Amino acid sequence: MTETPWEPPLAADELGHLVGALDRLRATFRWKADDLDAAGLRTRVGSSALTLGGLLKHLAITEDFIFTVKLTGDPVGEPWESLWDGTDD
């Protein structure tokens, strides 16, 4: 059986499943946005303020927050600390 890199491992501990699921989400986002240039990442659809670049930044800070603050208890640090105050507002 060939392993598929986009599927989380079937036999792993909780952290292995978390990292596997995260790898799948990363691969999917990269597949969808990989060929875009800076202008493509800034493009908005319709009246939405959301851009793929903004979504990528959100995913990066959220991932760093989860792995740093939630799993280790360390502060999130730079570059995020000066950009985000830790609230959803």
PDB file of N, CA, C and O in Angstrom, chain B, residues numbered from 101:
ATOM      1  N   MET B 101       0.842  -1.185   0.000  1.00  0.00           N
ATOM      2  CA  MET B 101       0.000   0.000   0.000  1.00  0.00           C
ATOM      3  C   MET B 101       0.883   1.242   0.000  1.00  0.00           C
ATOM      4  O   MET B 101       1.832   1.322   0.780  1.00  0.00           O
ATOM      5  N   THR B 102       0.588   2.197  -0.852  1.00  0.00           N
ATOM      6  CA  THR B 102       1.332   3.442  -0.934  1.00  0.00           C
ATOM      7  C   THR B 102       0.763   4.453   0.050  1.00  0.00           C
ATOM      8  O   THR B 102      -0.448   4.658   0.125  1.00  0.00           O
ATOM      9  N   GLU B 103       1.660   5.081   0.802  1.00  0.00           N
ATOM     10  CA  GLU B 103       1.201   6.101   1.735  1.00  0.00           C
ATOM     11  C   GLU B 103       0.838   7.363   0.970  1.00  0.00           C
ATOM     12  O   GLU B 103       1.537   7.755   0.036  1.00  0.00           O
ATOM     13  N   THR B 104      -0.242   7.988   1.364  1.00  0.00           N
ATOM     14  CA  THR B 104      -0.645   9.253   0.759  1.00  0.00           C
ATOM     15  C   THR B 104      -0.249  10.373   1.707  1.00  0.00           C
ATOM     16  O   THR B 104      -0.675  10.381   2.862  1.00  0.00           O
ATOM     17  N   PRO B 105       0.553  11.312   1.241  1.00  0.00           N
ATOM     18  CA  PRO B 105       1.072  12.350   2.136  1.00  0.00           C
ATOM     19  C   PRO B 105       0.006  13.300   2.662  1.00  0.00           C
ATOM     20  O   PRO B 105       0.258  14.039   3.613  1.00  0.00           O
ATOM     21  N   TRP B 106      -1.161  13.295   2.071  1.00  0.00           N
ATOM     22  CA  TRP B 106      -2.185  14.239   2.510  1.00  0.00           C
ATOM     23  C   TRP B 106      -3.114  13.640   3.570  1.00  0.00           C
ATOM     24  O   TRP B 106      -4.028  14.321   4.035  1.00  0.00           O
ATOM     25  N   GLU B 107      -2.902  12.409   3.951  1.00  0.00           N
ATOM     26  CA  GLU B 107      -3.729  11.788   4.975  1.00  0.00           C
ATOM     27  C   GLU B 107      -2.970  11.674   6.295  1.00  0.00           C
ATOM     28  O   GLU B 107      -1.805  11.276   6.304  1.00  0.00           O
ATOM     29  N   PRO B 108      -3.616  12.019   7.405  1.00  0.00           N
ATOM     30  CA  PRO B 108      -2.968  11.837   8.703  1.00  0.00           C
ATOM     31  C   PRO B 108      -2.680  10.360   8.951  1.00  0.00           C
ATOM     32  O   PRO B 108      -3.381   9.502   8.414  1.00  0.00           O
ATOM     33  N   PRO B 109      -1.667  10.046   9.751  1.00  0.00           N
ATOM     34  CA  PRO B 109      -1.343   8.636  10.015  1.00  0.00           C
ATOM     35  C   PRO B 109      -2.474   7.929  10.742  1.00  0.00           C
ATOM     36  O   PRO B 109      -3.124   8.510  11.611  1.00  0.00           O
ATOM     37  N   LEU B 110      -2.708   6.662  10.381  1.00  0.00           N
ATOM     38  CA  LEU B 110      -3.772   5.899  11.018  1.00  0.00           C
ATOM     39  C   LEU B 110      -3.373   5.422  12.408  1.00  0.00           C
ATOM     40  O   LEU B 110      -4.206   5.371  13.312  1.00  0.00           O
ATOM     41  N   ALA B 111      -2.117   5.076  12.580  1.00  0.00           N
ATOM     42  CA  ALA B 111      -1.651   4.581  13.872  1.00  0.00           C
ATOM     43  C   ALA B 111      -0.630   5.568  14.432  1.00  0.00           C
ATOM     44  O   ALA B 111       0.566   5.464  14.162  1.00  0.00           O
ATOM     45  N   ALA B 112      -1.113   6.512  15.204  1.00  0.00           N
ATOM     46  CA  ALA B 112      -0.225   7.509  15.798  1.00  0.00           C
ATOM     47  C   ALA B 112      -0.848   7.996  17.095  1.00  0.00           C
ATOM     48  O   ALA B 112      -2.023   7.757  17.373  1.00  0.00           O
ATOM     49  N   ASP B 113      -0.035   8.684  17.877  1.00  0.00           N
ATOM     50  CA  ASP B 113      -0.565   9.286  19.097  1.00  0.00           C
ATOM     51  C   ASP B 113      -1.289  10.586  18.741  1.00  0.00           C
ATOM     52  O   ASP B 113      -1.399  10.947  17.569  1.00  0.00           O
ATOM     53  N   GLU B 114      -1.770  11.267  19.745  1.00  0.00           N
ATOM     54  CA  GLU B 114      -2.551  12.485  19.517  1.00  0.00           C
ATOM     55  C   GLU B 114      -1.755  13.542  18.761  1.00  0.00           C
ATOM     56  O   GLU B 114      -2.276  14.174  17.842  1.00  0.00           O
ATOM     57  N   LEU B 115      -0.491  13.736  19.144  1.00  0.00           N
ATOM     58  CA  LEU B 115       0.338  14.727  18.472  1.00  0.00           C
ATOM     59  C   LEU B 115       0.593  14.327  17.021  1.00  0.00           C
ATOM     60  O   LEU B 115       0.600  15.185  16.139  1.00  0.00           O
ATOM     61  N   GLY B 116       0.800  13.047  16.765  1.00  0.00           N
ATOM     62  CA  GLY B 116       0.994  12.579  15.400  1.00  0.00           C
ATOM     63  C   GLY B 116      -0.213  12.843  14.515  1.00  0.00           C
ATOM     64  O   GLY B 116      -0.066  13.223  13.353  1.00  0.00           O
ATOM     65  N   HIS B 117      -1.407  12.642  15.064  1.00  0.00           N
ATOM     66  CA  HIS B 117      -2.632  12.935  14.312  1.00  0.00           C
ATOM     67  C   HIS B 117      -2.786  14.438  14.077  1.00  0.00           C
ATOM     68  O   HIS B 117      -3.180  14.862  12.991  1.00  0.00           O
ATOM     69  N   LEU B 118      -2.476  15.239  15.093  1.00  0.00           N
ATOM     70  CA  LEU B 118      -2.570  16.685  14.957  1.00  0.00           C
ATOM     71  C   LEU B 118      -1.638  17.196  13.872  1.00  0.00           C
ATOM     72  O   LEU B 118      -2.044  17.972  13.007  1.00  0.00           O
ATOM     73  N   VAL B 119      -0.389  16.756  13.923  1.00  0.00           N
ATOM     74  CA  VAL B 119       0.586  17.192  12.919  1.00  0.00           C
ATOM     75  C   VAL B 119       0.204  16.655  11.543  1.00  0.00           C
ATOM     76  O   VAL B 119       0.353  17.365  10.548  1.00  0.00           O
ATOM     77  N   GLY B 120      -0.283  15.425  11.465  1.00  0.00           N
ATOM     78  CA  GLY B 120      -0.715  14.866  10.185  1.00  0.00           C
ATOM     79  C   GLY B 120      -1.874  15.629   9.575  1.00  0.00           C
ATOM     80  O   GLY B 120      -1.890  15.896   8.374  1.00  0.00           O
ATOM     81  N   ALA B 121      -2.849  15.982  10.412  1.00  0.00           N
ATOM     82  CA  ALA B 121      -3.986  16.760   9.913  1.00  0.00           C
ATOM     83  C   ALA B 121      -3.527  18.147   9.463  1.00  0.00           C
ATOM     84  O   ALA B 121      -3.997  18.662   8.449  1.00  0.00           O
ATOM     85  N   LEU B 122      -2.609  18.746  10.222  1.00  0.00           N
ATOM     86  CA  LEU B 122      -2.084  20.052   9.852  1.00  0.00           C
ATOM     87  C   LEU B 122      -1.320  19.976   8.533  1.00  0.00           C
ATOM     88  O   LEU B 122      -1.451  20.864   7.690  1.00  0.00           O
ATOM     89  N   ASP B 123      -0.532  18.936   8.349  1.00  0.00           N
ATOM     90  CA  ASP B 123       0.187  18.750   7.077  1.00  0.00           C
ATOM     91  C   ASP B 123      -0.788  18.640   5.910  1.00  0.00           C
ATOM     92  O   ASP B 123      -0.524  19.157   4.824  1.00  0.00           O
ATOM     93  N   ARG B 124      -1.919  17.963   6.136  1.00  0.00           N
ATOM     94  CA  ARG B 124      -2.929  17.844   5.079  1.00  0.00           C
ATOM     95  C   ARG B 124      -3.515  19.211   4.734  1.00  0.00           C
ATOM     96  O   ARG B 124      -3.688  19.535   3.559  1.00  0.00           O
ATOM     97  N   LEU B 125      -3.818  20.005   5.745  1.00  0.00           N
ATOM     98  CA  LEU B 125      -4.353  21.347   5.501  1.00  0.00           C
ATOM     99  C   LEU B 125      -3.330  22.230   4.791  1.00  0.00           C
ATOM    100  O   LEU B 125      -3.680  22.988   3.886  1.00  0.00           O
ATOM    101  N   ARG B 126      -2.078  22.131   5.201  1.00  0.00           N
ATOM    102  CA  ARG B 126      -1.008  22.895   4.534  1.00  0.00           C
ATOM    103  C   ARG B 126      -0.900  22.502   3.062  1.00  0.00           C
ATOM    104  O   ARG B 126      -0.812  23.367   2.190  1.00  0.00           O
ATOM    105  N   ALA B 127      -0.906  21.201   2.788  1.00  0.00           N
ATOM    106  CA  ALA B 127      -0.779  20.722   1.412  1.00  0.00           C
ATOM    107  C   ALA B 127      -1.946  21.190   0.558  1.00  0.00           C
ATOM    108  O   ALA B 127      -1.755  21.564  -0.600  1.00  0.00           O
ATOM    109  N   THR B 128      -3.142  21.173   1.110  1.00  0.00           N
ATOM    110  CA  THR B 128      -4.320  21.616   0.370  1.00  0.00           C
ATOM    111  C   THR B 128      -4.238  23.103   0.055  1.00  0.00           C
ATOM    112  O   THR B 128      -4.503  23.516  -1.074  1.00  0.00           O
ATOM    113  N   PHE B 129      -3.871  23.912   1.053  1.00  0.00           N
ATOM    114  CA  PHE B 129      -3.770  25.354   0.816  1.00  0.00           C
ATOM    115  C   PHE B 129      -2.678  25.653  -0.204  1.00  0.00           C
ATOM    116  O   PHE B 129      -2.859  26.485  -1.093  1.00  0.00           O
ATOM    117  N   ARG B 130      -1.549  24.973  -0.069  1.00  0.00           N
ATOM    118  CA  ARG B 130      -0.460  25.205  -1.012  1.00  0.00           C
ATOM    119  C   ARG B 130      -0.870  24.807  -2.425  1.00  0.00           C
ATOM    120  O   ARG B 130      -0.542  25.509  -3.382  1.00  0.00           O
ATOM    121  N   TRP B 131      -1.576  23.700  -2.568  1.00  0.00           N
ATOM    122  CA  TRP B 131      -2.043  23.254  -3.874  1.00  0.00           C
ATOM    123  C   TRP B 131      -2.944  24.308  -4.517  1.00  0.00           C
ATOM    124  O   TRP B 131      -2.893  24.522  -5.728  1.00  0.00           O
ATOM    125  N   LYS B 132      -3.757  24.955  -3.707  1.00  0.00           N
ATOM    126  CA  LYS B 132      -4.697  25.941  -4.246  1.00  0.00           C
ATOM    127  C   LYS B 132      -4.056  27.294  -4.525  1.00  0.00           C
ATOM    128  O   LYS B 132      -4.517  28.016  -5.409  1.00  0.00           O
ATOM    129  N   ALA B 133      -2.998  27.658  -3.789  1.00  0.00           N
ATOM    130  CA  ALA B 133      -2.446  29.006  -3.903  1.00  0.00           C
ATOM    131  C   ALA B 133      -1.002  29.041  -4.400  1.00  0.00           C
ATOM    132  O   ALA B 133      -0.413  30.119  -4.477  1.00  0.00           O
ATOM    133  N   ASP B 134      -0.425  27.904  -4.734  1.00  0.00           N
ATOM    134  CA  ASP B 134       1.005  27.821  -5.015  1.00  0.00           C
ATOM    135  C   ASP B 134       1.461  28.657  -6.199  1.00  0.00           C
ATOM    136  O   ASP B 134       2.561  29.209  -6.158  1.00  0.00           O
ATOM    137  N   ASP B 135       0.667  28.772  -7.245  1.00  0.00           N
ATOM    138  CA  ASP B 135       1.108  29.485  -8.442  1.00  0.00           C
ATOM    139  C   ASP B 135       0.750  30.968  -8.447  1.00  0.00           C
ATOM    140  O   ASP B 135       0.965  31.652  -9.448  1.00  0.00           O
ATOM    141  N   LEU B 136       0.214  31.465  -7.351  1.00  0.00           N
ATOM    142  CA  LEU B 136      -0.185  32.868  -7.303  1.00  0.00           C
ATOM    143  C   LEU B 136       1.001  33.764  -6.986  1.00  0.00           C
ATOM    144  O   LEU B 136       1.866  33.416  -6.182  1.00  0.00           O
ATOM    145  N   ASP B 137       1.027  34.931  -7.637  1.00  0.00           N
ATOM    146  CA  ASP B 137       2.038  35.922  -7.304  1.00  0.00           C
ATOM    147  C   ASP B 137       1.469  36.858  -6.232  1.00  0.00           C
ATOM    148  O   ASP B 137       0.369  36.623  -5.732  1.00  0.00           O
ATOM    149  N   ALA B 138       2.195  37.898  -5.882  1.00  0.00           N
ATOM    150  CA  ALA B 138       1.755  38.825  -4.832  1.00  0.00           C
ATOM    151  C   ALA B 138       0.408  39.459  -5.180  1.00  0.00           C
ATOM    152  O   ALA B 138      -0.442  39.629  -4.306  1.00  0.00           O
ATOM    153  N   ALA B 139       0.214  39.806  -6.445  1.00  0.00           N
ATOM    154  CA  ALA B 139      -1.058  40.408  -6.853  1.00  0.00           C
ATOM    155  C   ALA B 139      -2.203  39.408  -6.683  1.00  0.00           C
ATOM    156  O   ALA B 139      -3.300  39.780  -6.266  1.00  0.00           O
ATOM    157  N   GLY B 140      -1.948  38.152  -7.006  1.00  0.00           N
ATOM    158  CA  GLY B 140      -2.973  37.126  -6.839  1.00  0.00           C
ATOM    159  C   GLY B 140      -3.333  36.913  -5.382  1.00  0.00           C
ATOM    160  O   GLY B 140      -4.500  36.687  -5.060  1.00  0.00           O
ATOM    161  N   LEU B 141      -2.348  36.981  -4.496  1.00  0.00           N
ATOM    162  CA  LEU B 141      -2.606  36.822  -3.064  1.00  0.00           C
ATOM    163  C   LEU B 141      -3.363  38.007  -2.477  1.00  0.00           C
ATOM    164  O   LEU B 141      -4.028  37.871  -1.451  1.00  0.00           O
ATOM    165  N   ARG B 142      -3.266  39.188  -3.131  1.00  0.00           N
ATOM    166  CA  ARG B 142      -3.980  40.381  -2.650  1.00  0.00           C
ATOM    167  C   ARG B 142      -5.374  40.537  -3.258  1.00  0.00           C
ATOM    168  O   ARG B 142      -6.143  41.390  -2.815  1.00  0.00           O
ATOM    169  N   THR B 143      -5.709  39.735  -4.256  1.00  0.00           N
ATOM    170  CA  THR B 143      -6.984  39.861  -4.957  1.00  0.00           C
ATOM    171  C   THR B 143      -8.152  39.540  -4.038  1.00  0.00           C
ATOM    172  O   THR B 143      -8.117  38.569  -3.281  1.00  0.00           O
ATOM    173  N   ARG B 144      -9.180  40.365  -4.114  1.00  0.00           N
ATOM    174  CA  ARG B 144     -10.403  40.141  -3.339  1.00  0.00           C
ATOM    175  C   ARG B 144     -11.508  39.687  -4.284  1.00  0.00           C
ATOM    176  O   ARG B 144     -11.552  40.082  -5.449  1.00  0.00           O
ATOM    177  N   VAL B 145     -12.386  38.859  -3.765  1.00  0.00           N
ATOM    178  CA  VAL B 145     -13.508  38.376  -4.558  1.00  0.00           C
ATOM    179  C   VAL B 145     -14.766  39.095  -4.091  1.00  0.00           C
ATOM    180  O   VAL B 145     -15.115  39.054  -2.911  1.00  0.00           O
ATOM    181  N   GLY B 146     -15.434  39.746  -5.017  1.00  0.00           N
ATOM    182  CA  GLY B 146     -16.665  40.462  -4.672  1.00  0.00           C
ATOM    183  C   GLY B 146     -16.413  41.547  -3.645  1.00  0.00           C
ATOM    184  O   GLY B 146     -15.412  42.260  -3.717  1.00  0.00           O
ATOM    185  N   SER B 147     -17.315  41.671  -2.694  1.00  0.00           N
ATOM    186  CA  SER B 147     -17.208  42.731  -1.699  1.00  0.00           C
ATOM    187  C   SER B 147     -16.457  42.290  -0.447  1.00  0.00           C
ATOM    188  O   SER B 147     -16.362  43.049   0.517  1.00  0.00           O
ATOM    189  N   SER B 148     -15.929  41.082  -0.454  1.00  0.00           N
ATOM    190  CA  SER B 148     -15.211  40.558   0.706  1.00  0.00           C
ATOM    191  C   SER B 148     -13.868  41.250   0.886  1.00  0.00           C
ATOM    192  O   SER B 148     -13.203  41.588  -0.093  1.00  0.00           O
ATOM    193  N   ALA B 149     -13.471  41.458   2.127  1.00  0.00           N
ATOM    194  CA  ALA B 149     -12.158  42.005   2.434  1.00  0.00           C
ATOM    195  C   ALA B 149     -11.112  40.893   2.547  1.00  0.00           C
ATOM    196  O   ALA B 149      -9.923  41.177   2.691  1.00  0.00           O
ATOM    197  N   LEU B 150     -11.542  39.636   2.484  1.00  0.00           N
ATOM    198  CA  LEU B 150     -10.652  38.500   2.630  1.00  0.00           C
ATOM    199  C   LEU B 150      -9.826  38.286   1.365  1.00  0.00           C
ATOM    200  O   LEU B 150     -10.354  38.310   0.253  1.00  0.00           O
ATOM    201  N   THR B 151      -8.529  38.078   1.551  1.00  0.00           N
ATOM    202  CA  THR B 151      -7.638  37.724   0.454  1.00  0.00           C
ATOM    203  C   THR B 151      -6.950  36.407   0.819  1.00  0.00           C
ATOM    204  O   THR B 151      -6.920  36.028   1.990  1.00  0.00           O
ATOM    205  N   LEU B 152      -6.404  35.717  -0.168  1.00  0.00           N
ATOM    206  CA  LEU B 152      -5.668  34.497   0.130  1.00  0.00           C
ATOM    207  C   LEU B 152      -4.421  34.798   0.953  1.00  0.00           C
ATOM    208  O   LEU B 152      -4.034  33.999   1.807  1.00  0.00           O
ATOM    209  N   GLY B 153      -3.791  35.940   0.704  1.00  0.00           N
ATOM    210  CA  GLY B 153      -2.638  36.345   1.503  1.00  0.00           C
ATOM    211  C   GLY B 153      -3.034  36.569   2.953  1.00  0.00           C
ATOM    212  O   GLY B 153      -2.308  36.173   3.864  1.00  0.00           O
ATOM    213  N   GLY B 154      -4.187  37.206   3.173  1.00  0.00           N
ATOM    214  CA  GLY B 154      -4.684  37.413   4.525  1.00  0.00           C
ATOM    215  C   GLY B 154      -5.036  36.099   5.203  1.00  0.00           C
ATOM    216  O   GLY B 154      -4.792  35.924   6.397  1.00  0.00           O
ATOM    217  N   LEU B 155      -5.605  35.183   4.444  1.00  0.00           N
ATOM    218  CA  LEU B 155      -5.930  33.869   4.980  1.00  0.00           C
ATOM    219  C   LEU B 155      -4.660  33.105   5.336  1.00  0.00           C
ATOM    220  O   LEU B 155      -4.606  32.443   6.372  1.00  0.00           O
ATOM    221  N   LEU B 156      -3.642  33.189   4.488  1.00  0.00           N
ATOM    222  CA  LEU B 156      -2.368  32.533   4.754  1.00  0.00           C
ATOM    223  C   LEU B 156      -1.735  33.088   6.033  1.00  0.00           C
ATOM    224  O   LEU B 156      -1.218  32.326   6.850  1.00  0.00           O
ATOM    225  N   LYS B 157      -1.774  34.407   6.207  1.00  0.00           N
ATOM    226  CA  LYS B 157      -1.234  35.026   7.418  1.00  0.00           C
ATOM    227  C   LYS B 157      -2.013  34.557   8.648  1.00  0.00           C
ATOM    228  O   LYS B 157      -1.418  34.252   9.681  1.00  0.00           O
ATOM    229  N   HIS B 158      -3.317  34.500   8.541  1.00  0.00           N
ATOM    230  CA  HIS B 158      -4.157  34.029   9.644  1.00  0.00           C
ATOM    231  C   HIS B 158      -3.807  32.578  10.009  1.00  0.00           C
ATOM    232  O   HIS B 158      -3.671  32.246  11.187  1.00  0.00           O
ATOM    233  N   LEU B 159      -3.665  31.725   8.999  1.00  0.00           N
ATOM    234  CA  LEU B 159      -3.330  30.331   9.260  1.00  0.00           C
ATOM    235  C   LEU B 159      -1.956  30.199   9.911  1.00  0.00           C
ATOM    236  O   LEU B 159      -1.768  29.373  10.804  1.00  0.00           O
ATOM    237  N   ALA B 160      -0.999  31.008   9.469  1.00  0.00           N
ATOM    238  CA  ALA B 160       0.355  30.948  10.035  1.00  0.00           C
ATOM    239  C   ALA B 160       0.363  31.362  11.495  1.00  0.00           C
ATOM    240  O   ALA B 160       0.976  30.688  12.322  1.00  0.00           O
ATOM    241  N   ILE B 161      -0.308  32.460  11.829  1.00  0.00           N
ATOM    242  CA  ILE B 161      -0.316  32.914  13.219  1.00  0.00           C
ATOM    243  C   ILE B 161      -1.097  31.953  14.101  1.00  0.00           C
ATOM    244  O   ILE B 161      -0.717  31.720  15.249  1.00  0.00           O
ATOM    245  N   THR B 162      -2.183  31.393  13.583  1.00  0.00           N
ATOM    246  CA  THR B 162      -2.975  30.445  14.365  1.00  0.00           C
ATOM    247  C   THR B 162      -2.174  29.174  14.641  1.00  0.00           C
ATOM    248  O   THR B 162      -2.180  28.662  15.760  1.00  0.00           O
ATOM    249  N   GLU B 163      -1.487  28.670  13.618  1.00  0.00           N
ATOM    250  CA  GLU B 163      -0.663  27.485  13.790  1.00  0.00           C
ATOM    251  C   GLU B 163       0.445  27.741  14.812  1.00  0.00           C
ATOM    252  O   GLU B 163       0.678  26.920  15.699  1.00  0.00           O
ATOM    253  N   ASP B 164       1.119  28.867  14.688  1.00  0.00           N
ATOM    254  CA  ASP B 164       2.189  29.197  15.629  1.00  0.00           C
ATOM    255  C   ASP B 164       1.641  29.343  17.043  1.00  0.00           C
ATOM    256  O   ASP B 164       2.272  28.899  18.001  1.00  0.00           O
ATOM    257  N   PHE B 165       0.476  29.960  17.179  1.00  0.00           N
ATOM    258  CA  PHE B 165      -0.149  30.132  18.491  1.00  0.00           C
ATOM    259  C   PHE B 165      -0.480  28.783  19.127  1.00  0.00           C
ATOM    260  O   PHE B 165      -0.185  28.552  20.299  1.00  0.00           O
ATOM    261  N   ILE B 166      -1.089  27.902  18.348  1.00  0.00           N
ATOM    262  CA  ILE B 166      -1.478  26.592  18.878  1.00  0.00           C
ATOM    263  C   ILE B 166      -0.249  25.801  19.323  1.00  0.00           C
ATOM    264  O   ILE B 166      -0.211  25.272  20.434  1.00  0.00           O
ATOM    265  N   PHE B 167       0.760  25.726  18.442  1.00  0.00           N
ATOM    266  CA  PHE B 167       1.930  24.919  18.775  1.00  0.00           C
ATOM    267  C   PHE B 167       2.810  25.556  19.842  1.00  0.00           C
ATOM    268  O   PHE B 167       3.454  24.841  20.610  1.00  0.00           O
ATOM    269  N   THR B 168       2.852  26.875  19.908  1.00  0.00           N
ATOM    270  CA  THR B 168       3.714  27.525  20.886  1.00  0.00           C
ATOM    271  C   THR B 168       3.009  27.743  22.211  1.00  0.00           C
ATOM    272  O   THR B 168       3.485  27.284  23.250  1.00  0.00           O
ATOM    273  N   VAL B 169       1.885  28.435  22.188  1.00  0.00           N
ATOM    274  CA  VAL B 169       1.205  28.798  23.433  1.00  0.00           C
ATOM    275  C   VAL B 169       0.445  27.622  24.028  1.00  0.00           C
ATOM    276  O   VAL B 169       0.611  27.310  25.207  1.00  0.00           O
ATOM    277  N   LYS B 170      -0.374  26.976  23.235  1.00  0.00           N
ATOM    278  CA  LYS B 170      -1.230  25.911  23.755  1.00  0.00           C
ATOM    279  C   LYS B 170      -0.457  24.640  24.118  1.00  0.00           C
ATOM    280  O   LYS B 170      -0.755  24.008  25.132  1.00  0.00           O
ATOM    281  N   LEU B 171       0.526  24.261  23.307  1.00  0.00           N
ATOM    282  CA  LEU B 171       1.219  23.001  23.562  1.00  0.00           C
ATOM    283  C   LEU B 171       2.444  23.140  24.461  1.00  0.00           C
ATOM    284  O   LEU B 171       2.764  22.212  25.204  1.00  0.00           O
ATOM    285  N   THR B 172       3.137  24.283  24.410  1.00  0.00           N
ATOM    286  CA  THR B 172       4.345  24.420  25.224  1.00  0.00           C
ATOM    287  C   THR B 172       4.190  25.415  26.359  1.00  0.00           C
ATOM    288  O   THR B 172       4.940  25.365  27.334  1.00  0.00           O
ATOM    289  N   GLY B 173       3.218  26.327  26.243  1.00  0.00           N
ATOM    290  CA  GLY B 173       3.039  27.348  27.265  1.00  0.00           C
ATOM    291  C   GLY B 173       3.956  28.547  27.101  1.00  0.00           C
ATOM    292  O   GLY B 173       3.921  29.472  27.913  1.00  0.00           O
ATOM    293  N   ASP B 174       4.776  28.541  26.059  1.00  0.00           N
ATOM    294  CA  ASP B 174       5.664  29.671  25.798  1.00  0.00           C
ATOM    295  C   ASP B 174       4.885  30.807  25.145  1.00  0.00           C
ATOM    296  O   ASP B 174       3.848  30.557  24.531  1.00  0.00           O
ATOM    297  N   PRO B 175       5.359  32.055  25.260  1.00  0.00           N
ATOM    298  CA  PRO B 175       4.706  33.159  24.545  1.00  0.00           C
ATOM    299  C   PRO B 175       4.915  33.006  23.041  1.00  0.00           C
ATOM    300  O   PRO B 175       5.865  32.367  22.590  1.00  0.00           O
ATOM    301  N   VAL B 176       4.013  33.603  22.283  1.00  0.00           N
ATOM    302  CA  VAL B 176       4.031  33.419  20.830  1.00  0.00           C
ATOM    303  C   VAL B 176       5.264  34.048  20.182  1.00  0.00           C
ATOM    304  O   VAL B 176       5.762  33.506  19.195  1.00  0.00           O
ATOM    305  N   GLY B 177       5.763  35.138  20.680  1.00  0.00           N
ATOM    306  CA  GLY B 177       6.994  35.743  20.154  1.00  0.00           C
ATOM    307  C   GLY B 177       6.815  36.464  18.833  1.00  0.00           C
ATOM    308  O   GLY B 177       5.709  36.585  18.306  1.00  0.00           O
ATOM    309  N   GLU B 178       7.932  36.936  18.320  1.00  0.00           N
ATOM    310  CA  GLU B 178       7.933  37.676  17.058  1.00  0.00           C
ATOM    311  C   GLU B 178       7.948  36.709  15.882  1.00  0.00           C
ATOM    312  O   GLU B 178       8.447  35.591  16.014  1.00  0.00           O
ATOM    313  N   PRO B 179       7.414  37.114  14.740  1.00  0.00           N
ATOM    314  CA  PRO B 179       6.916  38.437  14.397  1.00  0.00           C
ATOM    315  C   PRO B 179       5.479  38.689  14.826  1.00  0.00           C
ATOM    316  O   PRO B 179       4.959  39.793  14.660  1.00  0.00           O
ATOM    317  N   TRP B 180       4.836  37.661  15.379  1.00  0.00           N
ATOM    318  CA  TRP B 180       3.412  37.763  15.678  1.00  0.00           C
ATOM    319  C   TRP B 180       3.110  38.664  16.867  1.00  0.00           C
ATOM    320  O   TRP B 180       2.086  39.347  16.872  1.00  0.00           O
ATOM    321  N   GLU B 181       3.962  38.680  17.857  1.00  0.00           N
ATOM    322  CA  GLU B 181       3.685  39.420  19.084  1.00  0.00           C
ATOM    323  C   GLU B 181       3.369  40.894  18.821  1.00  0.00           C
ATOM    324  O   GLU B 181       2.459  41.455  19.432  1.00  0.00           O
ATOM    325  N   SER B 182       4.112  41.511  17.923  1.00  0.00           N
ATOM    326  CA  SER B 182       3.875  42.920  17.632  1.00  0.00           C
ATOM    327  C   SER B 182       2.693  43.144  16.693  1.00  0.00           C
ATOM    328  O   SER B 182       2.230  44.274  16.538  1.00  0.00           O
ATOM    329  N   LEU B 183       2.195  42.060  16.056  1.00  0.00           N
ATOM    330  CA  LEU B 183       1.074  42.182  15.120  1.00  0.00           C
ATOM    331  C   LEU B 183      -0.248  41.768  15.724  1.00  0.00           C
ATOM    332  O   LEU B 183      -1.301  42.135  15.202  1.00  0.00           O
ATOM    333  N   TRP B 184      -0.224  41.015  16.808  1.00  0.00           N
ATOM    334  CA  TRP B 184      -1.453  40.433  17.338  1.00  0.00           C
ATOM    335  C   TRP B 184      -1.417  40.464  18.853  1.00  0.00           C
ATOM    336  O   TRP B 184      -0.410  40.098  19.459  1.00  0.00           O
ATOM    337  N   ASP B 185      -2.505  40.896  19.469  1.00  0.00           N
ATOM    338  CA  ASP B 185      -2.531  41.018  20.916  1.00  0.00           C
ATOM    339  C   ASP B 185      -3.133  39.797  21.613  1.00  0.00           C
ATOM    340  O   ASP B 185      -3.340  39.823  22.826  1.00  0.00           O
ATOM    341  N   GLY B 186      -3.419  38.723  20.860  1.00  0.00           N
ATOM    342  CA  GLY B 186      -3.936  37.505  21.458  1.00  0.00           C
ATOM    343  C   GLY B 186      -5.438  37.452  21.607  1.00  0.00           C
ATOM    344  O   GLY B 186      -5.961  36.500  22.187  1.00  0.00           O
ATOM    345  N   THR B 187      -6.147  38.444  21.103  1.00  0.00           N
ATOM    346  CA  THR B 187      -7.605  38.438  21.164  1.00  0.00           C
ATOM    347  C   THR B 187      -8.167  38.232  19.781  1.00  0.00           C
ATOM    348  O   THR B 187      -7.451  38.363  18.787  1.00  0.00           O
ATOM    349  N   ASP B 188      -9.444  37.911  19.710  1.00  0.00           N
ATOM    350  CA  ASP B 188     -10.109  37.739  18.423  1.00  0.00           C
ATOM    351  C   ASP B 188     -10.714  39.035  17.901  1.00  0.00           C
ATOM    352  O   ASP B 188     -11.276  39.060  16.806  1.00  0.00           O
ATOM    353  N   ASP B 189     -10.606  40.094  18.663  1.00  0.00           N
ATOM    354  CA  ASP B 189     -11.224  41.374  18.250  1.00  0.00           C
ATOM    355  C   ASP B 189     -10.451  42.036  17.147  1.00  0.00           C
ATOM    356  O   ASP B 189     -10.832  43.112  16.687  1.00  0.00           O
TER     357      ASP B 189
END
